[in-house]
Amino acid sequence: MTKQQTPAIRLRIDLSPDSALGPGKIALLERIETTGSLSQAARELGMSYRRAWLLLDDVNRMFNDPAATASVGGTGGGGARLTDLGREIVKAYREIEDAAEKAASARIAWLVSCRRKTARRGATGRRPITLSTRKPHAARK
């Protein structure tokens, strides 16, 4: 952890063994809402259009109704938008995330207080030398 980073919880909700809802999918839904475009949302998140499409398809398959709809090209161009369910999914995830952060904040603060204050690696970038009572490999018998 660098000095600028603060401890954080990354929440993933496993709805079944093969479907999970986490920060990446939620960020994608939020960007679709603000941009109105799957390709623009993908660009802003630094992912390929294919990856974004696969994530959105996965989210849409998790629920009885789609979280987002997309339209292909045409005179006004294509686009994507969240459905009411999609907006509720984002809202529920963010509420669960907030509750988890509030519930864990005291314990996270305690973990931070116990954290090593200096880097574990020396100035050379190598691991520090530890003393061992074991004999070197060649001397063992």
Secondary structure as UniProt FT lines:
FT   TURN            3..4
FT   STRAND          13..16
FT   TURN            17..18
FT   STRAND          19..21
FT   HELIX           23..35
FT   HELIX           38..45
FT   HELIX           49..62
FT   STRAND          68..71
FT   TURN            75..76
FT   STRAND          79..82
FT   HELIX           84..114
FT   TURN            123..124
FT   HELIX           137..139
//
